[in-house]
Amino acid sequence: MVYAAIDIHKRIFQAAVLDADSGELVQERLPATREAPGGWATRSQDKLEAVAVEATTGWRWVARELQTRGVDVRLCDLGEARALGGSKRRPKTDRLDAVWLARLLAKEMLAEAWLPPDEIQYLRDRTRLRHALARDRNRWAQTAARTALGLTRFR
């Protein structure tokens, strides 16, 4: 059985693939682009049992890219995953995080967060979009009112 994990960051992803039977570990850095997780999953798709993805900012599109390729995505609760590591002070790197998540997944100890179904995720995306648009509209209206009253910040 082969398990994998992706540590997500703004500019780069760290992927770790663990073969639970042989103990072989392969690590790879991926650019944070839409194509990178999909291409990575396509190369390993026939072997992968599941992929753990951090529940941090940006997880949604990474999970969607992997799911469209037929990969079983498990969303990881980072707080609980770190607690399983114990209280020892260890260096924290992207490589170590990805390996740790892959090992937890292989041992079926991964603390999973709820991954909403597509219908719920669609509604959440629409709600977030509406909220962002309403916030922008209010900001524009307040700026126009300040300008009309001559209350600009920069004089």
N, CA, C and O of each residue as an XYZ file, in Angstrom:
620
protein
N       0.836     -1.178      0.000
C       0.000      0.000      0.000
C       0.886      1.248      0.000
O       1.878      1.329      0.725
N       0.504      2.208     -0.825
C       1.274      3.436     -0.959
C       0.403      4.605     -0.504
O      -0.721      4.780     -0.974
N       0.942      5.395      0.416
C       0.238      6.551      0.955
C       1.064      7.797      0.684
O       2.288      7.736      0.575
N       0.379      8.922      0.578
C       1.087     10.170      0.286
C       0.502     11.301      1.113
O      -0.599     11.198      1.654
N       1.271     12.388      1.197
C       0.824     13.600      1.892
C       1.406     14.805      1.181
O       2.491     14.747      0.602
N       0.654     15.905      1.239
C       1.118     17.154      0.642
C       1.064     18.243      1.700
O       0.017     18.497      2.295
N       2.204     18.883      1.928
C       2.300     20.026      2.833
C       2.141     21.281      1.966
O       2.954     21.542      1.079
N       1.086     22.050      2.236
C       0.705     23.166      1.370
C       1.265     24.484      1.887
O       1.180     24.795      3.075
N       1.840     25.249      0.963
C       2.267     26.617      1.244
C       1.939     27.492      0.046
O       1.524     26.996     -1.002
N       2.122     28.773      0.202
C       1.722     29.718     -0.836
C       2.493     29.521     -2.141
O       1.899     29.561     -3.219
N       3.789     29.313     -2.060
C       4.606     29.264     -3.272
C       5.082     27.870     -3.661
O       5.467     27.640     -4.808
N       5.057     26.939     -2.709
C       5.606     25.608     -2.992
C       4.875     24.558     -2.159
O       4.432     24.835     -1.045
N       4.754     23.351     -2.712
C       4.172     22.222     -1.998
C       5.266     21.186     -1.790
O       6.136     21.004     -2.642
N       5.211     20.516     -0.660
C       6.133     19.417     -0.392
C       5.313     18.137     -0.354
O       4.395     18.010      0.455
N       5.638     17.196     -1.219
C       4.919     15.927     -1.281
C       5.813     14.805     -0.779
O       7.015     14.784     -1.044
N       5.213     13.880     -0.056
C       5.929     12.699      0.422
C       5.081     11.477      0.086
O       3.884     11.445      0.370
N       5.709     10.476     -0.519
C       5.037      9.229     -0.877
C       5.711      8.112     -0.109
O       6.921      7.914     -0.212
N       4.917      7.380      0.664
C       5.444      6.328      1.532
C       4.867      4.981      1.108
O       3.650      4.803      1.064
N       5.750      4.040      0.800
C       5.334      2.663      0.534
C       5.345      1.949      1.880
O       6.410      1.680      2.435
N       4.166      1.646      2.401
C       4.055      1.083      3.752
C       4.674     -0.314      3.835
O       5.146     -0.711      4.901
N       4.680     -1.059      2.741
C       5.221     -2.419      2.771
C       6.744     -2.431      2.818
O       7.334     -3.152      3.622
N       7.380     -1.641      1.964
C       8.841     -1.647      1.901
C       9.476     -0.568      2.773
O      10.664     -0.650      3.085
N       8.707      0.437      3.168
C       9.247      1.534      3.957
C       9.941      2.587      3.112
O      10.528      3.526      3.649
N       9.880      2.441      1.788
C      10.520      3.399      0.889
C       9.771      4.731      0.931
O       8.542      4.777      0.903
N      10.546      5.802      0.997
C       9.990      7.141      1.083
C      10.556      7.987     -0.043
O      11.771      8.084     -0.212
N       9.656      8.602     -0.817
C      10.064      9.476     -1.916
C       9.475     10.851     -1.653
O       8.281     10.988     -1.384
N      10.333     11.875     -1.734
C       9.874     13.241     -1.490
C      10.070     14.071     -2.747
O      10.989     13.843     -3.533
N       9.179     15.040     -2.913
C       9.232     15.883     -4.097
C       8.667     17.257     -3.764
O       7.697     17.373     -3.016
N       9.278     18.295     -4.323
C       8.765     19.657     -4.182
C       8.018     20.000     -5.455
O       8.492     19.749     -6.563
N       6.835     20.581     -5.274
C       5.991     20.945     -6.412
C       5.736     22.445     -6.397
O       5.605     23.035     -5.324
N       5.664     23.065     -7.553
C       5.274     24.475     -7.568
C       3.803     24.596     -7.192
O       3.023     23.676     -7.436
N       3.428     25.702     -6.612
C       2.033     25.909     -6.177
C       1.205     26.418     -7.348
O       0.751     27.562     -7.357
N       1.017     25.547     -8.337
C       0.202     25.874     -9.496
C      -0.932     24.871     -9.598
O      -0.897     23.817     -8.962
N      -1.927     25.193    -10.390
C      -3.069     24.284    -10.567
C      -2.653     22.966    -11.209
O      -3.228     21.920    -10.906
N      -1.673     23.007    -12.080
C      -1.285     21.812    -12.818
C      -0.417     20.863    -11.996
O      -0.444     19.655    -12.233
N       0.342     21.371    -11.047
C       1.335     20.564    -10.335
C       0.732     19.404     -9.539
O       1.196     18.276     -9.708
N      -0.269     19.610     -8.684
C      -0.809     18.464     -7.947
C      -1.447     17.420     -8.861
O      -1.343     16.219     -8.614
N      -2.105     17.888     -9.909
C      -2.735     16.956    -10.837
C      -1.720     16.111    -11.576
O      -1.895     14.901    -11.717
N      -0.649     16.752    -12.052
C       0.405     16.004    -12.735
C       1.099     15.026    -11.809
O       1.414     13.901    -12.196
N       1.335     15.463    -10.586
C       1.961     14.588     -9.589
C       1.076     13.381     -9.305
O       1.569     12.256     -9.222
N      -0.224     13.604     -9.156
C      -1.157     12.511     -8.862
C      -1.284     11.563    -10.040
O      -1.419     10.354     -9.850
N      -1.242     12.091    -11.248
C      -1.352     11.246    -12.435
C      -0.167     10.291    -12.532
O      -0.334      9.139    -12.932
N       1.021     10.753    -12.174
C       2.209      9.890    -12.213
C       2.112      8.752    -11.205
O       2.623      7.662    -11.463
N       1.469      8.979    -10.065
C       1.431      7.989     -8.987
C       0.047      7.371     -8.787
O      -0.146      6.583     -7.861
N      -0.900      7.713     -9.628
C      -2.304      7.374     -9.378
C      -2.566      5.878     -9.225
O      -3.345      5.481     -8.358
N      -1.947      5.057    -10.030
C      -2.236      3.622     -9.974
C      -1.750      2.979     -8.689
O      -2.235      1.912     -8.313
N      -0.799      3.607     -8.007
C      -0.245      3.039     -6.779
C      -0.857      3.621     -5.508
O      -0.876      2.954     -4.474
N      -1.353      4.848     -5.571
C      -1.775      5.560     -4.358
C      -3.041      4.984     -3.743
O      -4.032      4.743     -4.432
N      -2.990      4.769     -2.447
C      -4.172      4.375     -1.688
C      -4.965      5.619     -1.283
O      -6.183      5.668     -1.453
N      -4.261      6.626     -0.744
C      -4.896      7.874     -0.317
C      -3.823      8.955     -0.201
O      -2.629      8.666     -0.121
N      -4.286     10.213     -0.195
C      -3.392     11.355     -0.043
C      -3.917     12.228      1.089
O      -5.093     12.593      1.103
N      -3.053     12.560      2.031
C      -3.404     13.466      3.119
C      -3.050     14.889      2.697
O      -1.952     15.141      2.201
N      -3.980     15.810      2.894
C      -3.771     17.212      2.553
C      -4.029     18.031      3.808
O      -5.018     17.813      4.508
N      -3.133     18.977      4.091
C      -3.311     19.849      5.258
C      -4.568     20.697      5.115
O      -4.875     21.183      4.027
N      -5.287     20.869      6.206
C      -6.474     21.730      6.213
C      -6.053     23.158      6.512
O      -6.383     23.711      7.561
N      -5.316     23.751      5.574
C      -4.876     25.132      5.708
C      -5.398     25.919      4.516
O      -6.057     25.365      3.637
N      -5.105     27.193      4.491
C      -5.542     28.029      3.389
C      -5.064     27.439      2.072
O      -3.879     27.145      1.914
N      -5.967     27.267      1.141
C      -5.624     26.731     -0.162
C      -5.894     25.259     -0.343
O      -5.655     24.729     -1.428
N      -6.379     24.580      0.666
C      -6.598     23.143      0.555
C      -7.702     22.805     -0.439
O      -7.660     21.744     -1.062
N      -8.690     23.685     -0.601
C      -9.858     23.339     -1.422
C      -9.483     23.041     -2.866
O      -9.881     22.013     -3.414
N      -8.720     23.935     -3.484
C      -8.418     23.698     -4.898
C      -7.442     22.543     -5.082
O      -7.497     21.848     -6.096
N      -6.554     22.328     -4.121
C      -5.634     21.186     -4.211
C      -6.431     19.890     -4.119
O      -6.210     18.963     -4.898
N      -7.357     19.829     -3.167
C      -8.187     18.633     -3.014
C      -9.031     18.393     -4.260
O      -9.182     17.252     -4.696
N      -9.576     19.448     -4.831
C     -10.392     19.296     -6.049
C      -9.561     18.764     -7.213
O     -10.010     17.890     -7.955
N      -8.358     19.291     -7.367
C      -7.495     18.819     -8.456
C      -7.188     17.332     -8.294
O      -7.186     16.586     -9.273
N      -6.930     16.904     -7.070
C      -6.627     15.492     -6.831
C      -7.869     14.625     -7.005
O      -7.789     13.538     -7.578
N      -9.007     15.091     -6.520
C     -10.235     14.313     -6.625
C     -10.682     14.141     -8.070
O     -11.236     13.099     -8.421
N     -10.452     15.140     -8.912
C     -10.816     14.987    -10.326
C      -9.986     13.915    -11.004
O     -10.387     13.389    -12.042
N      -8.838     13.583    -10.435
C      -7.988     12.515    -10.975
C      -8.323     11.170    -10.316
O      -7.658     10.171    -10.588
N      -9.337     11.135     -9.462
C      -9.759      9.883     -8.838
C      -8.986      9.504     -7.590
O      -9.026      8.347     -7.172
N      -8.288     10.444     -6.990
C      -7.486     10.171     -5.794
C      -8.359     10.326     -4.554
O      -9.161     11.255     -4.461
N      -8.197      9.405     -3.599
C      -8.897      9.493     -2.315
C      -8.162     10.523     -1.450
O      -7.036     10.285     -1.011
N      -8.810     11.669     -1.211
C      -8.184     12.763     -0.462
C      -8.686     12.732      0.977
O      -9.889     12.641      1.221
N      -7.767     12.806      1.915
C      -8.098     12.882      3.336
C      -7.624     14.231      3.846
O      -6.444     14.563      3.734
N      -8.526     14.995      4.398
C      -8.201     16.316      4.928
C      -7.719     16.159      6.363
O      -8.409     15.568      7.194
N      -6.546     16.683      6.651
C      -5.908     16.475      7.950
C      -6.130     17.646      8.889
O      -5.941     18.799      8.503
N      -6.529     17.358     10.112
C      -6.623     18.360     11.169
C      -5.223     18.527     11.755
O      -4.721     17.643     12.449
N      -4.607     19.660     11.471
C      -3.209     19.856     11.845
C      -2.963     19.873     13.343
O      -1.948     19.356     13.808
N      -3.872     20.458     14.098
C      -3.691     20.526     15.540
C      -3.589     19.147     16.160
O      -2.725     18.900     17.001
N      -4.467     18.252     15.749
C      -4.438     16.898     16.292
C      -3.245     16.104     15.757
O      -2.682     15.276     16.473
N      -2.862     16.350     14.512
C      -1.703     15.650     13.945
C      -0.422     16.044     14.686
O       0.438     15.200     14.942
N      -0.303     17.316     15.025
C       0.884     17.765     15.778
C       0.879     17.186     17.184
O       1.931     16.841     17.722
N      -0.303     17.078     17.777
C      -0.392     16.522     19.131
C       0.055     15.064     19.155
O       0.615     14.606     20.151
N      -0.186     14.336     18.075
C       0.248     12.945     18.016
C       1.771     12.829     17.963
O       2.325     11.771     18.263
N       2.437     13.900     17.588
C       3.896     13.901     17.521
C       4.556     13.945     18.884
O       5.760     13.715     18.994
N       3.795     14.235     19.920
C       4.368     14.292     21.258
C       4.829     15.684     21.609
O       4.708     16.617     20.815
N       5.362     15.810     22.813
C       5.755     17.124     23.312
C       7.240     17.426     23.098
O       7.722     18.475     23.527
N       7.959     16.533     22.449
C       9.385     16.766     22.214
C       9.568     17.934     21.259
O       8.809     18.101     20.304
N      10.576     18.728     21.529
C      10.885     19.861     20.657
C      11.673     19.351     19.461
O      12.803     18.884     19.604
N      11.074     19.442     18.290
C      11.734     19.012     17.066
C      11.718     20.153     16.071
O      10.850     21.024     16.133
N      12.665     20.155     15.160
C      12.611     21.178     14.109
C      11.386     20.941     13.241
O      10.999     19.797     13.002
N      10.782     22.013     12.775
C       9.588     21.905     11.936
C       9.959     22.354     10.529
O      10.304     23.514     10.301
N       9.884     21.430      9.605
C      10.132     21.765      8.207
C       9.004     21.182      7.372
O       8.253     20.321      7.832
N       8.895     21.660      6.148
C       7.873     21.141      5.246
C       8.092     19.661      4.962
O       7.136     18.890      4.884
N       9.344     19.270      4.811
C       9.655     17.869      4.541
C       9.215     16.969      5.693
O       8.600     15.924      5.478
N       9.533     17.383      6.906
C       9.151     16.577      8.070
C       7.631     16.521      8.229
O       7.081     15.479      8.585
N       6.957     17.636      7.969
C       5.494     17.656      8.062
C       4.861     16.693      7.066
O       3.958     15.937      7.426
N       5.321     16.711      5.822
C       4.756     15.835      4.795
C       4.999     14.364      5.139
O       4.102     13.535      4.989
N       6.196     14.045      5.596
C       6.514     12.662      5.977
C       5.654     12.230      7.161
O       5.135     11.114      7.174
N       5.500     13.100      8.148
C       4.701     12.786      9.325
C       3.251     12.496      8.935
O       2.661     11.530      9.419
N       2.680     13.319      8.071
C       1.298     13.094      7.631
C       1.165     11.788      6.854
O       0.182     11.068      7.027
N       2.135     11.474      6.004
C       2.095     10.217      5.249
C       2.180      9.011      6.195
O       1.494      8.010      5.991
N       3.012      9.113      7.213
C       3.125      8.002      8.176
C       1.853      7.832      8.997
O       1.412      6.711      9.249
N       1.266      8.956      9.414
C       0.005      8.869     10.149
C      -1.090      8.245      9.287
O      -1.886      7.440      9.770
N      -1.123      8.616      8.032
C      -2.117      8.063      7.116
C      -1.906      6.567      6.926
O      -2.870      5.803      6.914
N      -0.656      6.143      6.777
C      -0.349      4.724      6.593
C      -0.723      3.890      7.812
O      -1.137      2.738      7.682
N      -0.576      4.477      8.996
C      -0.903      3.742     10.232
C      -2.354      3.917     10.653
O      -2.761      3.460     11.721
N      -3.139      4.588      9.795
C      -4.551      4.868     10.056
C      -4.742      5.638     11.360
O      -5.691      5.397     12.106
N      -3.825      6.565     11.620
C      -3.901      7.400     12.820
C      -4.123      8.866     12.465
O      -4.090      9.727     13.344
N      -4.347      9.156     11.194
C      -4.507     10.534     10.746
C      -5.788     11.130     11.322
O      -6.877     10.579     11.163
N      -5.632     12.255     11.987
C      -6.786     12.973     12.531
C      -7.434     13.734     11.384
O      -6.922     14.761     10.939
N      -8.557     13.224     10.911
C      -9.176     13.802      9.727
C     -10.177     14.887     10.077
O     -10.925     14.792     11.050
N     -10.165     15.916      9.253
C     -11.187     16.952      9.327
C     -12.279     16.558      8.331
O     -12.052     15.764      7.418
N     -13.460     17.127      8.527
C     -14.575     16.791      7.654
C     -14.368     17.406      6.287
O     -14.159     18.613      6.166
N     -14.423     16.584      5.264
C     -14.305     17.047      3.890
C     -15.717     17.098      3.314
O     -16.317     16.056      3.051
N     -16.251     18.300      3.117
C     -17.639     18.403      2.672
C     -17.832     17.851      1.263
O     -16.927     17.923      0.431
N     -19.020     17.300      1.000
C     -19.302     16.824     -0.357
C     -19.360     17.997     -1.338
O     -19.434     19.158     -0.934
N     -19.326     17.679     -2.611
C     -19.278     18.705     -3.651
C     -20.431     19.698     -3.567
O     -20.231     20.894     -3.780
N     -21.639     19.219     -3.260
C     -22.797     20.118     -3.198
C     -22.639     21.149     -2.084
O     -22.935     22.329     -2.276
N     -22.178     20.705     -0.931
C     -21.968     21.603      0.203
C     -20.828     22.566     -0.096
O     -20.911     23.752      0.223
N     -19.764     22.056     -0.709
C     -18.637     22.917     -1.047
C     -19.053     23.991     -2.047
O     -18.598     25.132     -1.958
N     -19.915     23.636     -2.999
C     -20.422     24.611     -3.964
C     -21.180     25.729     -3.243
O     -20.987     26.908     -3.539
N     -22.045     25.350     -2.295
C     -22.799     26.353     -1.539
C     -21.872     27.221     -0.689
O     -22.089     28.428     -0.577
N     -20.851     26.625     -0.095
C     -19.888     27.400      0.695
C     -19.137     28.406     -0.172
O     -18.921     29.550      0.227
N     -18.746     27.962     -1.358
C     -18.048     28.871     -2.270
C     -18.930     30.044     -2.658
O     -18.461     31.181     -2.707
N     -20.198     29.783     -2.933
C     -21.136     30.851     -3.290
C     -21.342     31.811     -2.121
O     -21.429     33.023     -2.323
N     -21.418     31.286     -0.913
C     -21.601     32.137      0.269
C     -20.370     33.017      0.478
O     -20.497     34.206      0.769
N     -19.184     32.435      0.330
C     -17.947     33.218      0.474
C     -17.871     34.321     -0.589
O     -17.458     35.445     -0.302
N     -18.276     33.983     -1.816
C     -18.252     34.973     -2.889
C     -19.223     36.111     -2.591
O     -18.875     37.279     -2.763
N     -20.420     35.789     -2.151
C     -21.411     36.818     -1.826
C     -20.902     37.723     -0.705
O     -21.060     38.942     -0.760
N     -20.297     37.120      0.302
C     -19.757     37.889      1.420
C     -18.657     38.847      0.935
O     -18.628     40.012      1.331
N     -17.770     38.359      0.093
C     -16.673     39.184     -0.428
C     -17.217     40.326     -1.285
O     -16.730     41.452     -1.192
N     -18.217     40.048     -2.116
C     -18.793     41.092     -2.962
C     -19.512     42.149     -2.125
O     -19.420     43.341     -2.417
N     -20.225     41.715     -1.089
C     -20.914     42.673     -0.215
C     -19.904     43.548      0.517
O     -20.122     44.749      0.678
N     -18.803     42.956      0.960
C     -17.755     43.719      1.641
C     -17.132     44.752      0.694
O     -16.882     45.892      1.087
N     -16.887     44.344     -0.550
C     -16.341     45.283     -1.544
C     -17.323     46.417     -1.834
O     -16.929     47.580     -1.925
N     -18.588     46.075     -1.976
C     -19.606     47.095     -2.239
C     -19.667     48.112     -1.116
O     -19.754     49.312     -1.375
N     -19.623     47.662      0.110
C     -19.632     48.579      1.256
C     -18.386     49.465      1.263
O     -18.473     50.659      1.548
N     -17.237     48.883      0.951
C     -16.002     49.646      0.920
C     -16.074     50.737     -0.152
O     -15.670     51.874      0.090
N     -16.587     50.392     -1.332
C     -16.713     51.371     -2.419
C     -17.691     52.480     -2.049
O     -17.439     53.653     -2.326
N     -18.810     52.107     -1.423
C     -19.804     53.110     -1.034
C     -19.222     54.065      0.006
O     -19.453     55.272     -0.067
N     -18.475     53.540      0.967
C     -17.874     54.397      1.991
C     -16.814     55.319      1.391
O     -16.707     56.480      1.784
N     -16.037     54.807      0.446
C     -15.032     55.633     -0.219
C     -15.692     56.750     -1.006
O     -15.229     57.890     -0.977
N     -16.773     56.430     -1.710
C     -17.485     57.457     -2.483
C     -18.085     58.517     -1.560
O     -18.050     59.705     -1.881
N     -18.635     58.101     -0.416
C     -19.217     59.056      0.529
C     -18.134     59.957      1.115
O     -18.347     61.162      1.251
N     -16.983     59.397      1.462
C     -15.890     60.213      2.009
C     -15.390     61.214      0.971
O     -15.117     62.370      1.293
N     -15.274     60.766     -0.261
C     -14.813     61.652     -1.331
C     -15.801     62.791     -1.555
O     -15.398     63.940     -1.736
N     -17.090     62.473     -1.541
C     -18.118     63.486     -1.756
C     -18.103     64.530     -0.637
O     -18.388     65.702     -0.880
N     -17.776     64.113      0.579
C     -17.741     65.031      1.711
C     -16.372     65.702      1.876
O     -16.190     66.541      2.759
N     -15.435     65.338      1.043
C     -14.098     65.917      1.140
C     -13.291     65.361      2.283
O     -12.351     66.008      2.745
N     -13.633     64.176      2.752
C     -12.927     63.555      3.891
C     -11.923     62.512      3.409
O     -11.923     61.381      3.896
N     -11.093     62.872      2.486
C     -10.100     61.909      2.013
C      -8.926     61.869      2.981
O      -8.616     62.865      3.635
N      -8.288     60.737      3.066
C      -7.168     60.570      3.978
C      -5.941     61.314      3.527
O      -5.189     61.844      4.345
N      -5.738     61.357      2.242
C      -4.500     61.926      1.715
C      -4.739     63.356      1.244
O      -5.354     63.565      0.198
N      -4.281     64.305      1.973
C      -4.400     65.718      1.608
C      -3.058     66.334      1.500
O      -2.947     67.523      1.201
